[in-house]
Amino acid sequence: MKNGKLKWVCFITAVLYSVIMTVTPIFALQQYENLSDLSLQSKSAILIEPQTGTILYEQNSHEKLPPASVTKVMTLLLIYEAEEEGKFNWDDMVTVSEHAASMGGSQVFLEPQEQQTARDMTKCIAIASANDAAVSMAEFVAGSEESFVEKMNSKAKELGMEDTHFVNACGLDADGHITSAYDIALMSKELITKHPEIFEFTKTWQDSIIHKTRKGETEFGLTNTNKLLKWYPEYATGLKTGSTGKALYCLSGTAEKDGLQLIGVVMAAPDFKIRFQEVIKLFEYGFSQYEIKNGLEQGEIVGELPVYKGTEDSVDIVIKQQIAMLGQKGENAEVETKTEMISSLKAPFEAQTKVGEMVYYINGTEAGRCDLVTANEVKKATVEKMLHRLFQKWCL
């Protein structure tokens, strides 16, 4: 190859590589421009709507910072995934190791060899931010905390959390244990949308566990570390606090009002109260500026398709699932729809067979899609049925 051609090949290869490396991850969030400056004192912050994955506000959201116990959002996510996959049952007993019992920091004072159910351990993590329970569950799920941390980092990569590297399962300060407000929003979104049952614990202000040790049984009270439940009681639903000497005060909070869910994250807030005040400020901004518009209801008929060689001549087409769309308040949004479907179906086919999509537009911009499916199954017609139809057509 001549030098001139070789230079062109190298140039094109470099350009393609650059494009590939800058493609937005599959889990990246869509974005609105900030409508105002909230003048937050926290070092970084972000506000997202989790159903559509839209950023409503951000401030230094990709700055890499220690997250403290907000780390446990990922710990909880992996716990719920493992249970969903059948790797354990909530009633299974978890034995506390010497390592887990030695964690310090926020804890429920589990003793070595003490046993608690997986459910109660998870409750201690979600409500009381218990480091000892977090490490106990990490060891229970993955065999060791080290193996669990590998899973945490693998999941972070899967979610597109490019600012993140975990070193432990509980969030105690450690060199290289970092994430960003943006990445916290990503893992919080994954947790509450895939496992909304987490709200059973994160909405709970007080609960308790029973310590069962050689000294006997004692009740231990749990109080939620998330003061949003008291300071923003009408709308707060969770999620996770964190504070250490390096991280200062962090919070990933969740709230819901009039069908609009929000996740607000602040990192490195200067004091205990400010992190809650500023997440509330994020929520108030979001609720005042944005609203959810719902698509057509699940099961609503939007048309029909002719059926070829079936026991029926046609089949109704319905909405598979209602979707939510995000819009700014006061914009007099006009919602329009467009159906994209195949022209016909050949029998046999099952109910809920996908035949196309309903596309929603708000003021001319695509805002969401949902699947269109068959309302019922249609079996293949017999030869006699087909002949009978032909005879009817000839006689008309």
C-alpha positions in Angstrom: 0.0 0.0 0.0 1.3 3.4 -0.9 2.1 5.9 1.8 -0.7 8.3 0.8 -3.4 5.6 1.0 -2.0 4.3 4.3 -2.3 7.8 5.8 -5.9 8.0 4.7 -6.7 4.5 6.1 -5.1 5.5 9.5 -7.0 8.8 9.5 -10.4 7.2 8.8 -9.7 4.5 11.4 -8.9 7.1 14.0 -12.1 9.1 13.3 -14.3 5.9 13.5 -12.6 5.0 16.8 -13.3 8.4 18.2 -16.9 8.2 17.2 -17.4 4.8 18.7 -15.7 5.8 22.0 -17.9 8.8 22.4 -21.3 7.1 21.8 -23.6 7.7 24.7 -24.1 4.5 26.8 -27.4 2.7 26.3 -28.5 3.6 29.9 -27.6 7.3 29.5 -30.3 9.8 30.5 -32.1 12.3 28.2 -31.9 15.9 29.2 -33.8 19.2 29.6 -31.9 22.5 30.0 -32.0 23.9 33.5 -34.8 26.5 33.6 -33.3 28.3 36.6 -30.2 28.4 38.9 -31.1 26.8 42.2 -27.9 28.0 43.9 -27.2 24.8 45.6 -24.4 24.6 48.2 -23.8 20.9 47.5 -20.8 20.2 45.3 -22.8 18.3 42.8 -26.5 17.5 42.1 -28.9 16.1 39.7 -32.7 15.7 39.3 -34.2 13.0 37.0 -37.6 11.6 36.1 -37.0 7.8 36.3 -39.8 6.5 34.0 -38.5 8.4 30.9 -34.9 8.8 32.2 -34.9 12.5 31.6 -32.5 14.9 33.4 -34.5 17.9 34.7 -31.6 19.7 36.5 -27.9 19.1 37.1 -24.9 20.8 38.7 -21.4 19.3 38.2 -23.2 15.9 37.9 -20.2 14.0 36.6 -17.7 15.1 39.3 -16.2 12.0 40.9 -16.7 12.0 44.6 -16.9 9.5 47.5 -20.5 8.5 48.0 -20.5 7.2 51.6 -23.5 5.0 52.3 -25.3 6.0 49.1 -23.2 3.1 47.9 -25.8 0.9 49.4 -28.2 1.7 46.5 -26.0 -0.6 44.4 -25.8 -3.2 47.2 -29.6 -3.2 47.5 -30.0 -3.5 43.7 -27.8 -6.6 43.6 -29.6 -8.1 46.6 -33.0 -7.7 44.9 -31.7 -9.0 41.6 -30.3 -12.1 43.3 -33.6 -12.8 45.1 -35.5 -12.3 41.9 -33.2 -14.8 40.1 -34.0 -17.4 42.8 -30.5 -17.4 44.4 -32.1 -17.1 47.9 -35.4 -16.6 49.6 -36.2 -13.8 52.0 -36.7 -16.2 54.8 -33.3 -17.8 54.4 -31.0 -17.3 57.4 -27.9 -15.2 57.0 -24.9 -15.8 59.4 -22.8 -12.8 60.4 -19.1 -13.2 59.9 -16.3 -11.7 62.0 -15.5 -9.4 59.1 -19.1 -8.1 58.8 -19.5 -7.6 62.5 -16.3 -5.5 62.6 -17.5 -2.8 60.1 -18.3 0.1 62.5 -19.9 3.3 61.3 -23.7 3.1 61.0 -24.7 -0.4 62.2 -27.2 -2.5 64.0 -24.5 -4.2 66.2 -24.7 -7.7 64.7 -22.5 -10.2 66.5 -20.3 -12.8 64.9 -22.3 -16.0 64.2 -25.6 -14.2 64.9 -28.3 -15.1 62.4 -31.0 -12.9 60.8 -33.3 -13.5 57.9 -32.3 -12.1 54.5 -35.4 -9.9 54.7 -34.4 -8.4 58.1 -30.8 -7.9 57.0 -32.1 -6.0 53.9 -34.5 -4.0 56.1 -31.5 -3.0 58.3 -29.7 -1.8 55.2 -32.6 0.2 53.7 -33.9 1.8 56.9 -30.9 2.1 59.3 -28.0 2.1 56.7 -26.4 -0.8 58.6 -22.8 -1.5 57.4 -22.7 -4.8 59.2 -25.9 -5.9 57.5 -24.7 -4.7 54.1 -21.5 -6.7 54.3 -23.3 -9.8 55.7 -25.7 -9.7 52.7 -22.7 -9.2 50.3 -21.0 -12.3 51.7 -24.3 -14.2 51.6 -25.1 -13.3 48.0 -21.6 -13.6 46.5 -19.5 -15.7 49.0 -17.3 -12.8 50.0 -17.4 -9.0 50.0 -14.6 -9.0 47.4 -16.7 -11.1 45.0 -19.7 -8.9 45.7 -17.8 -5.8 44.9 -16.8 -7.3 41.6 -20.5 -7.7 40.8 -21.1 -4.1 41.9 -18.5 -2.8 39.4 -19.8 -5.2 36.7 -23.3 -3.9 37.2 -22.1 -0.3 37.2 -20.4 -0.9 33.8 -23.6 -2.5 32.5 -25.7 0.6 33.6 -23.2 3.0 31.9 -21.9 4.3 35.2 -18.6 5.6 33.8 -17.7 7.8 36.8 -17.8 4.9 39.3 -15.5 2.5 41.0 -16.6 0.6 44.1 -14.1 -0.8 46.7 -16.6 -2.0 49.3 -20.3 -2.9 49.8 -21.2 -0.3 52.5 -19.6 3.0 51.5 -17.0 3.5 54.2 -14.2 5.8 53.1 -11.6 3.9 51.0 -9.1 5.0 48.3 -10.6 4.8 44.9 -14.2 4.3 46.1 -15.9 7.0 44.0 -19.0 7.8 41.9 -20.9 10.8 40.7 -24.4 12.3 41.2 -25.2 11.2 37.6 -24.2 7.6 38.3 -26.1 7.5 41.5 -29.2 8.7 39.6 -28.6 5.8 37.1 -28.4 3.1 39.8 -31.3 4.6 41.8 -33.4 4.6 38.7 -32.6 1.0 38.1 -33.5 0.0 41.7 -36.9 1.8 42.0 -38.1 1.0 38.5 -37.1 -2.7 38.4 -37.7 -3.3 42.1 -40.4 -0.9 43.4 -40.9 -3.2 46.4 -37.9 -1.4 47.9 -40.3 1.3 48.9 -41.8 -1.0 51.5 -38.6 -0.4 53.5 -37.6 3.1 52.4 -41.0 4.6 53.3 -40.8 3.1 56.8 -39.8 5.5 59.5 -39.4 3.1 62.4 -39.2 -0.7 62.7 -37.2 -3.3 64.7 -35.3 -6.5 64.6 -34.7 -9.2 67.3 -31.1 -9.9 68.1 -30.7 -13.6 68.9 -27.3 -14.3 70.5 -25.9 -16.4 73.3 -27.0 -13.8 75.7 -30.6 -14.2 74.7 -33.1 -12.2 72.6 -33.3 -8.5 72.6 -35.3 -6.1 70.5 -33.3 -3.5 68.5 -35.0 -0.4 67.2 -34.5 0.9 63.6 -35.0 4.5 62.7 -34.8 5.7 59.1 -31.7 7.8 58.4 -33.7 9.6 55.6 -35.3 12.7 57.2 -37.2 13.4 54.0 -39.9 11.1 55.4 -40.5 13.7 58.1 -39.5 16.9 56.3 -41.3 16.1 53.1 -44.0 13.7 54.3 -46.6 14.1 51.6 -44.4 13.1 48.7 -41.2 11.5 49.9 -40.7 7.7 49.2 -37.0 7.0 50.0 -34.1 6.4 49.2 -30.6 6.4 50.7 -28.4 8.7 52.8 -24.7 8.8 53.3 -22.1 10.7 55.3 -18.4 10.3 56.1 -15.5 12.6 56.7 -14.4 12.5 53.1 -17.8 12.4 51.5 -19.5 15.0 53.7 -23.3 14.7 53.4 -24.9 12.8 50.4 -28.4 11.8 49.6 -30.3 10.1 46.8 -33.9 10.9 47.5 -37.2 9.9 45.8 -40.6 11.5 45.8 -43.9 11.3 43.9 -46.6 13.8 43.3 -49.6 13.7 40.8 -48.1 10.6 39.1 -44.7 12.3 38.6 -41.8 10.4 40.2 -38.5 12.2 40.8 -35.0 11.2 41.9 -32.9 14.0 43.5 -29.2 13.5 44.3 -26.8 15.8 46.1 -23.2 15.0 47.0 -20.8 16.7 49.4 -23.4 18.9 51.0 -21.7 21.1 53.7 -23.9 19.9 56.6 -26.6 17.4 57.7 -29.6 19.6 57.1 -28.6 21.1 53.8 -28.6 17.8 52.0 -32.3 17.3 52.8 -33.2 20.9 52.2 -31.5 20.9 48.8 -33.1 17.6 47.6 -36.5 19.1 48.6 -35.5 22.2 46.6 -34.8 19.9 43.6 -38.2 18.2 44.1 -40.1 21.5 44.4 -38.4 22.7 41.2 -39.3 19.5 39.3 -42.9 19.4 40.5 -43.5 23.0 39.7 -42.0 22.8 36.1 -42.9 19.4 34.8 -45.8 17.0 34.6 -46.6 13.5 33.4 -48.9 12.9 30.4 -50.2 9.4 30.1 -50.7 7.5 26.9 -53.7 5.4 25.9 -54.7 2.8 28.5 -53.6 -0.8 28.4 -56.0 -3.0 26.3 -57.6 0.0 24.4 -58.5 -1.0 20.9 -56.7 1.1 18.3 -57.6 -0.7 15.1 -57.8 -4.2 13.5 -55.9 -6.2 11.0 -57.1 -8.7 8.3 -56.1 -12.3 9.0 -55.0 -14.6 6.3 -55.9 -18.3 6.5 -57.4 -17.9 10.0 -60.5 -19.0 11.8 -61.3 -15.3 12.0 -61.2 -12.8 9.2 -59.7 -10.0 11.4 -58.3 -9.4 14.8 -58.4 -6.3 17.1 -55.2 -4.5 17.8 -54.7 -3.1 21.3 -52.3 -1.1 23.4 -49.9 -3.5 25.3 -49.0 -1.1 28.1 -49.8 2.4 29.0 -46.7 4.7 28.9 -45.9 7.9 30.7 -44.5 11.0 28.9 -42.8 13.9 30.4 -43.7 17.5 29.5 -43.1 21.0 30.8 -46.1 22.6 32.6 -47.9 25.5 30.9 -46.7 24.7 27.4 -50.2 23.8 26.2 -48.8 20.5 24.9 -50.6 18.9 22.0 -50.3 15.1 22.1 -50.6 13.4 18.8 -50.3 9.7 17.9 -49.2 7.7 14.9 -49.6 3.9 14.4 -46.8 1.9 12.7 -48.2 -1.6 11.9 -47.8 -4.4 9.6 -50.6 -4.7 6.9 -51.9 -8.2 7.7 -51.4 -11.4 9.7 -51.1 -15.0 8.8 -52.7 -17.5 11.2 -52.0 -19.1 13.5 -50.7 -16.6 16.1 -51.0 -16.1 19.9 -52.7 -13.3 21.8 -50.4 -10.4 22.6 -48.4 -10.9 19.3 -46.6 -7.7 18.5 -47.7 -6.2 15.2 -46.4 -2.6 15.5 -46.0 0.4 17.7 -48.0 3.5 18.8 -45.8 6.6 18.5 -46.6 9.6 20.7 -45.6 13.2 19.8 -45.8 16.3 22.0 -45.8 19.5 20.0 -44.4 17.6 17.0 -41.5 15.9 18.9 -41.5 12.2 19.6 -42.2 11.6 23.3 -42.6 7.9 23.6 -43.6 4.5 22.0 -45.6 1.5 23.1 -46.2 -1.9 21.5 -49.3 -2.7 19.6 -50.4 -6.3 20.0 -53.2 -8.7 19.0 -56.2 -8.8 21.4 -56.6 -12.6 21.1 -55.2 -15.6 19.4 -56.4 -16.8 16.0 -56.0 -20.4 14.9 -55.3 -21.6 11.4 -58.5 -22.3 9.5 -59.3 -25.9 8.3 -59.6 -26.7 4.6 -63.4 -27.0 5.1 -63.5 -23.5 6.6 -61.5 -22.1 3.7 -63.7 -23.8 1.1 -66.8 -22.5 2.9 -65.4 -18.9 2.7 -64.7 -19.3 -1.0 -68.2 -20.6 -1.7 -69.7 -17.6 0.2 -67.6 -15.2 -1.9 -68.7 -16.8 -5.2 -72.3 -16.7 -4.2 -72.3 -13.0 -3.4 
